[in-house]
Amino acid sequence: MSLSRTMLSGLLLSCVMLLSACGGAGVEGLYVAKTEDGLDIKMKRYRPSPQDSFRKGTPVLLFPGITLNFNQFDVHTPAWLNSYHYALPNNAPAWAKNDPTVQDDNLKYFSLAHYLYLRGYDVWMANYRGVGRGDFASDHGHNNTNLDVWCALDYPAAVDKVRGVTGKKPVIGGHSTGGLCAYLYLQGFTMDADVVKEGDYLPHASANAALAAQRNNNVAGFLGIDPAGTPVLAYEWVIDNPLIWDTLALEWLIDLDTILPYATKLLHPVVTSGAIDILFKGVTSLADNFPAFFPHWADLFGALDFWRTDNMNGYVEDYHARIAFSSFYLGGIAQYADWGTNGVFREFWQNGYENKDLVNPPDQAPGDGYFYFQDNMANFTVPAFSLFSEASGLVDTSTMVNVIYNGKTHNAKDGWIEVPGTGHLDVVNGNNAPTVGFPAIADWLDTL
C-alpha cells in the first residue's frame, strides 16, 4: 500500500521533530555549536528522560572547571555500574523525597542540572574543545590551546547556540574556569579565529567595548560557582624556575577521557573514594592546623585544600573519578601558574607572534602588549551571582569578590555568598549543595 503525499510529509515532519528534540543528532539532549575557527563544541540540554519535556523557562548555560567535563553538573548513577546504592538522608528536603527521578536514582539529589530543571529552568551544559566523552566529546583543537581560546572561541559559540535554539537570553556561567570564561565573554573578550585555526601560534587577545555591550544586552545574567581568577599559591619560588616553565610551555593535550575509563574500570567505588578521602582529608586537616605565626606563602596545604571530602558522599567522589574528571590542555594549567606565581591576571604569555617561543613568563611591564583581564571588567554590566567555597585552595573568595564585584559595573541584583565547610570542588555537588547551594542559585535566578 503506497503512502499519500500528505501522509509522507507528516511522517517526515514527525521524524524531523523527533531529531530536533535530540539536538538533531539522534543522541538524547545533544546539540552541537560551531566555533568561529570551525570546531564542534558538544552540548547537552537537560531533561530527566526523553519522555520529559525540555523546560521553557530561562536558559542557564554552564561550562565546567578545568580538568572536568559537564558531567559534574549532573551527578547520577551510571547505568553500567550497579554498585552504587546511595540512600537519601532522613532529613533530605521534601523536593527530593517526592521527586520520581530522585526516587529512582538517589544520586540525582546532587545534580544541579536536575534541581534547576525542577525549579523551571532550561539547563544547558557544554564541553570545551578537547573535553568530553563519547557522543559529547568536543573536537580537539591544536595542542597549543589555552584558556584564552576556550573563553574567546568556545564560549561564544555555545551562547549563540542556546540563543538560537531557545530565542531567549540565557544566564551564563559555570564552575571555576566556566565562570572565568563567562565574565571574560561579557568583557567583549575575543581573538583572531583565523590565526587560531592555522595553529602556528596564538594571537593576542583583546576586548571590544561594542561587542561587550552587545553581549551584555543578549544575556540575562552571570552565574559563577567559585569562579576562577588569580589563585593563591604557596612556595611560588618552587614553581618559578626554568625547569617548571619549560614543562608548562609544552603543547600537550592531557587526554584523561581516554585514560580514566581504563584506569578506573577495575576499581570498586570504595577503593577510589577511600583513596580520595585519605588524601584530601589529610590535606584539609593540615591546612586547618597550619601555625598562624608561619608566613602565608608557606601554607602549602592551604593552597591544596580544594576538595573537602568530608562534605562529599563517597559515591559522588567515585563518580568524579570515573566520569567527571576530564581532559585539559597544559597551556591552561600554565596560565593559572603564571597568575599565581607572578601576581598578574592576563592572557597567556606566549600569545602573539613575538612571544611564541617565549618560555619564561615575563614580569608585567608598561606597554608589554599583553591583555590584562582586570582592565576591562567594567564592560561587564549584567546582574551577577557567585557561590564561593570557604577554603581558599585554587579560588580565594576575597580575591575574586574584588576582581568581579569591585570591577564590574554595579547592578542592583548583584550578589554572592560563601558556603561554610566547602572546598573548590565539592561546592558544586557536596553534601550541603542540595540544601544550601542549589536553593541559593535558584532563588537568585528567580529574581531575574
VOGU-3710 file (C-alpha; in Angstrom, 3 decimals, decimal comma):
1> mslsrtmlsg> 0,000/0,000/0,000  1,501/3,342/-1,022  1,606/6,380/1,219  -0,118/9,566/0,112  1,952/12,719/-0,247  0,217/14,210/2,817  0,926/11,158/4,931  4,560/11,069/3,774  5,002/14,760/4,571  3,538/14,203/8,007
11> lllscvmlls> 5,852/11,265/8,649  8,895/13,263/7,577  7,829/16,181/9,741  7,472/13,859/12,733  10,973/12,485/12,159  12,406/15,994/11,917  10,672/16,982/15,163  11,966/13,859/16,904  15,525/14,523/15,779  15,184/18,147/16,786
21> acggagvegl> 14,276/17,096/20,326  17,523/15,147/20,430  19,574/18,061/19,130  19,372/16,818/15,558  21,966/14,083/16,036  19,932/11,150/17,348  21,535/11,342/20,815  19,391/12,427/23,738  19,949/16,088/24,555  22,914/16,523/22,197
31> yvaktedgld> 23,432/19,865/20,487  26,489/20,967/18,544  27,856/24,517/18,439  30,307/25,516/15,717  33,188/27,738/16,818  34,448/30,595/14,686  37,553/28,544/13,845  35,446/25,576/12,720  35,378/23,129/15,643  32,335/21,319/17,053
41> ikmkryrpsp> 31,573/22,044/20,707  29,281/19,428/22,238  26,436/20,500/24,488  23,695/18,760/26,430  20,257/20,204/27,049  18,978/18,644/30,238  15,782/16,778/30,897  15,359/13,774/33,225  14,319/11,403/30,430  13,300/11,510/26,759
51> qdsfrkgtpv> 9,699/11,265/27,922  10,033/14,595/29,743  9,795/17,953/28,011  12,597/20,467/27,902  11,842/23,423/30,128  10,583/26,672/28,625  11,961/28,906/31,370  15,126/30,998/31,259  18,046/29,047/29,752  21,043/28,524/32,050
61> llfpgitlnf> 24,340/27,698/30,293  27,043/26,016/32,389  30,655/25,232/31,486  32,826/23,043/33,768  36,067/23,749/35,571  39,436/22,810/34,119  40,191/19,038/34,348  36,415/18,395/34,447  33,600/17,894/31,954  29,957/18,919/32,183
71> nqfdvhtpaw> 29,061/15,659/33,945  29,988/17,459/37,172  26,649/19,290/36,956  24,547/16,125/36,635  25,618/13,551/39,216  23,832/10,244/38,655  24,312/6,513/38,975  25,926/5,199/35,775  23,692/2,590/34,152  26,616/0,225/33,709
81> lnsyhyalpn> 27,777/0,447/37,333  25,325/-1,349/39,633  27,379/-0,984/42,809  26,040/2,498/43,679  23,472/2,104/46,465  23,183/5,587/47,896  20,175/6,244/50,157  18,840/9,737/50,797  19,468/11,114/54,296  16,479/11,113/56,651
91> napawakndp> 16,488/14,898/56,728  16,509/15,300/52,934  14,170/18,094/51,809  10,692/17,294/50,549  11,506/18,200/46,949  13,992/15,309/46,841  11,872/12,756/48,677  8,854/13,477/46,485  10,596/13,623/43,109  10,240/10,451/40,978
101> tvqddnlkyf> 13,633/10,936/39,317  15,438/11,173/42,653  13,422/8,236/43,987  14,600/6,179/41,017  18,228/7,285/41,407  19,077/8,857/44,750  22,377/10,272/43,456  20,329/12,717/41,360  19,924/14,512/44,680  23,367/16,037/43,971
111> slahylylrg> 22,600/17,099/40,386  22,490/20,872/39,955  21,043/20,382/36,478  18,152/18,359/37,847  17,440/20,776/40,694  17,307/23,755/38,337  15,094/21,745/35,989  12,677/21,164/38,888  12,690/24,915/39,513  11,647/25,503/35,903
121> ydvwmanyrg> 14,960/26,428/34,263  16,187/25,249/30,853  19,646/23,873/31,698  22,378/23,610/29,056  25,831/22,153/29,721  28,813/22,419/27,381  32,289/20,936/26,968  35,270/22,958/25,773  37,333/21,784/22,824  39,385/18,744/23,780
131> vgrgdfasdh> 36,968/17,852/26,589  34,216/15,241/26,971  33,448/11,587/26,397  31,550/9,536/23,856  28,952/11,426/21,853  29,561/14,512/23,988  33,298/14,785/23,263  34,049/18,132/21,650  36,537/18,339/18,798  40,194/18,539/19,721
141> ghnntnldvw> 41,880/21,831/18,993  45,552/22,448/18,335  47,761/21,355/21,195  48,721/24,988/21,828  45,151/25,649/23,053  44,925/27,587/26,301  42,264/29,226/28,492  42,083/32,223/26,155  40,984/30,002/23,265  38,348/28,279/25,405
151> caldypaavd> 36,977/31,635/26,544  37,273/33,606/23,298  36,036/30,969/20,830  34,263/28,075/22,577  32,158/30,107/24,994  30,638/32,475/22,395  29,733/29,538/20,149  27,798/27,885/22,974  25,990/31,101/23,952  24,971/31,681/20,343
161> kvrgvtgkkp> 23,655/28,119/20,101  21,476/28,473/23,188  20,098/31,801/21,972  19,484/30,424/18,503  17,559/27,368/19,723  15,564/28,989/22,506  15,186/32,548/21,234  15,819/33,713/24,825  18,511/35,494/26,771  20,416/32,904/28,828
171> vigghstggl> 22,073/33,184/32,199  25,667/32,150/31,547  28,418/30,883/33,808  29,782/27,705/35,268  32,245/26,336/37,770  35,757/27,752/38,155  37,091/28,170/34,598  33,487/28,141/33,386  32,889/31,261/35,460  36,139/32,834/34,237
181> caylylqgft> 35,164/32,358/30,594  31,698/33,774/31,231  32,908/37,050/32,697  35,582/37,385/30,002  32,839/36,843/27,416  30,934/39,736/28,998  34,043/41,925/28,691  33,909/41,512/24,924  36,932/39,192/25,043  37,985/37,975/21,591
191> mdadvvkegd> 40,822/36,501/19,483  41,509/36,263/15,759  39,934/32,900/14,882  41,794/32,628/11,568  45,162/32,721/13,330  43,989/30,194/15,921  42,791/27,901/13,132  46,213/27,930/11,450  47,751/26,562/14,652  51,236/28,045/14,193
201> ylphasanaa> 50,860/30,381/17,156  48,116/32,057/19,173  47,330/35,736/18,636  46,975/38,344/21,330  43,547/38,603/22,909  41,636/41,863/23,045  38,380/43,343/24,323  35,849/45,138/22,184  33,602/47,549/24,097  30,899/47,494/21,417
211> laaqrnnnva> 30,937/43,687/21,378  30,739/43,667/25,180  27,670/45,912/25,103  26,011/43,619/22,562  26,793/40,505/24,592  25,545/42,010/27,849  22,340/43,003/26,082  21,877/39,426/24,864  22,437/37,780/28,254  20,149/37,727/31,305
221> gflgidpagt> 22,838/37,318/33,959  26,089/35,737/35,166  26,312/32,712/37,471  29,723/31,831/38,898  30,303/28,769/41,059  33,663/29,521/42,692  34,624/31,460/39,531  38,354/31,302/38,839  40,955/34,014/38,653  44,343/34,535/40,265
231> pvlayewvid> 44,932/31,521/42,568  46,620/31,674/45,954  49,774/29,561/45,718  52,477/28,554/48,185  56,229/28,384/47,703  55,951/30,300/44,438  59,722/30,187/44,072  59,483/26,404/43,599  57,274/26,895/40,548  59,097/29,969/39,298
241> npliwdtlal> 62,125/28,243/37,797  63,142/27,388/34,221  62,504/23,638/34,537  58,864/24,125/35,566  58,197/26,742/32,898  59,902/24,561/30,262  57,444/21,806/31,179  54,365/24,041/31,323  55,225/25,570/27,958  54,874/22,181/26,257
251> ewlidldtil> 51,963/21,986/23,819  50,099/18,960/25,138  46,560/17,755/25,477  46,360/15,616/28,617  43,734/13,132/27,416  42,171/11,912/30,660  38,994/10,971/28,804  40,919/8,127/27,202  42,972/7,175/30,263  40,474/7,230/33,143
261> pyatkllhpv> 37,893/4,727/31,852  40,633/2,092/31,647  42,240/3,126/34,924  39,015/3,049/36,966  37,071/0,148/35,482  38,967/-2,367/37,638  38,416/-0,404/40,853  35,473/-0,717/43,222  33,887/2,611/44,297  35,050/2,005/47,863
271> vtsgaidilf> 38,656/1,903/46,621  38,509/5,125/44,601  36,540/7,096/47,183  38,691/5,697/50,002  41,913/6,802/48,335  40,478/10,263/47,618  39,274/10,525/51,232  42,637/9,636/52,738  44,468/12,159/50,579  42,196/15,172/50,862
281> kgvtsladnf> 41,075/14,751/54,459  44,756/14,765/55,311  45,292/17,945/53,293  42,308/19,654/54,949  43,480/18,665/58,426  46,979/20,023/57,819  45,542/23,215/56,292  43,267/23,777/59,285  46,170/23,311/61,680  48,705/25,449/59,839
291> paffphwadl> 50,509/27,556/62,501  49,258/31,139/62,401  52,756/32,522/63,066  54,146/30,979/59,833  54,188/33,183/56,699  51,212/32,758/54,388  53,390/31,839/51,417  54,485/28,679/53,282  50,935/27,304/53,653  51,276/24,540/51,081
301> fgaldfwrtd> 48,332/22,532/52,370  46,101/25,601/52,441  46,868/26,099/48,749  45,968/22,450/48,085  42,807/22,486/50,211  40,378/22,497/47,281  38,367/19,321/47,978  36,627/18,987/51,335  35,786/15,302/51,079  34,059/15,320/54,469
311> nmngyvedyh> 31,478/17,412/52,581  31,032/14,878/49,785  29,371/11,496/49,610  31,735/8,648/48,722  29,716/7,661/45,675  29,919/11,231/44,358  33,689/11,141/44,871  33,851/7,926/42,859  31,591/9,485/40,200  34,104/12,287/39,752
321> ariafssfyl> 36,997/9,858/39,379  35,178/7,739/36,803  33,062/10,190/34,833  33,565/13,864/35,693  37,355/14,248/35,573  38,317/15,089/32,020  40,944/16,210/29,532  42,743/19,544/29,521  45,457/21,414/27,669  48,692/22,058/29,517
331> ggiaqyadwg> 48,521/25,695/28,434  45,538/26,199/30,731  47,467/24,973/33,783  50,396/27,157/32,700  48,211/30,263/32,744  46,999/29,620/36,277  50,622/29,066/37,349  51,636/32,391/35,787  48,810/34,259/37,521  49,500/32,774/40,939
341> tngvfrefwq> 53,275/32,984/40,750  53,704/36,402/39,170  50,634/38,088/40,638  49,210/39,038/37,245  45,864/38,412/35,610  46,440/38,338/31,878  46,335/36,374/28,662  48,808/33,530/28,098  52,372/34,838/27,980  53,104/33,040/24,677
351> ngyenkdlvn> 50,256/34,809/22,848  51,426/36,979/19,964  53,840/36,044/17,193  56,701/37,792/19,001  56,150/35,591/22,088  55,501/32,198/20,510  58,915/30,839/21,553  58,996/32,599/24,927  59,344/30,004/27,680  59,536/32,000/30,928
361> ppdqapgdgy> 56,610/34,363/31,599  57,950/37,919/31,933  57,082/40,384/34,680  54,360/42,897/33,901  55,702/45,995/32,189  54,055/49,107/30,725  53,233/48,616/27,066  54,215/44,933/27,083  51,435/44,101/24,614  49,589/41,644/26,862
371> fyfqdnmanf> 45,864/41,805/27,518  45,117/42,263/31,244  41,710/40,975/32,264  41,027/43,319/35,178  41,395/46,385/32,919  38,120/45,590/31,160  35,867/44,338/33,954  33,713/47,494/33,803  32,380/46,258/30,438  30,557/43,542/32,440
381> tvpafslfse> 27,159/45,048/33,308  24,547/42,271/33,704  23,357/41,011/37,123  25,851/38,606/38,692  25,694/35,980/41,406  28,503/33,812/42,758  28,611/30,842/45,067  32,033/30,736/46,756  33,701/27,976/48,771  35,077/28,582/52,247
391> asglvdtstm> 38,513/27,068/51,587  40,927/29,238/49,614  42,577/26,429/47,664  42,546/27,448/43,956  39,945/30,204/44,481  40,054/32,772/47,269  36,734/34,480/47,983  38,085/37,927/48,870  40,343/37,972/45,815  37,549/37,101/43,420
401> vnviyngkth> 34,962/39,373/45,038  37,427/42,192/44,435  38,060/41,146/40,819  34,419/40,622/39,867  32,185/42,681/42,120  34,528/45,623/42,662  35,498/45,510/38,991  32,232/45,088/37,082  29,666/47,808/36,578  27,386/47,534/39,602
411> nakdgwievp> 23,924/46,074/39,162  21,256/46,181/41,871  20,811/42,400/41,552  24,482/41,554/42,082  25,145/39,191/44,976  27,334/36,409/46,321  27,525/34,003/49,242  30,241/31,814/50,751  29,110/28,317/51,703  30,610/27,176/55,045
421> gtghldvvng> 32,625/23,976/55,141  33,150/23,737/51,395  36,115/23,424/49,068  36,508/24,443/45,444  35,392/21,097/44,022  32,696/19,998/46,460  30,907/23,364/46,499  29,286/22,214/43,234  27,799/18,930/44,446  28,828/18,309/48,046
431> nnaptvgfpa> 26,577/17,175/50,859  25,207/20,651/51,507  24,745/21,636/47,859  21,117/20,417/47,643  20,153/22,294/50,823  22,310/25,447/50,615  23,990/25,969/47,237  21,266/24,852/44,828  18,442/26,828/46,501  20,636/29,957/46,708
441> iadwldtl> 21,321/29,777/42,972  17,694/29,168/42,037  16,401/31,858/44,407  18,686/34,390/42,730  17,626/33,211/39,278  14,025/33,754/40,325  14,787/37,447/40,928  15,650/37,862/37,257
//
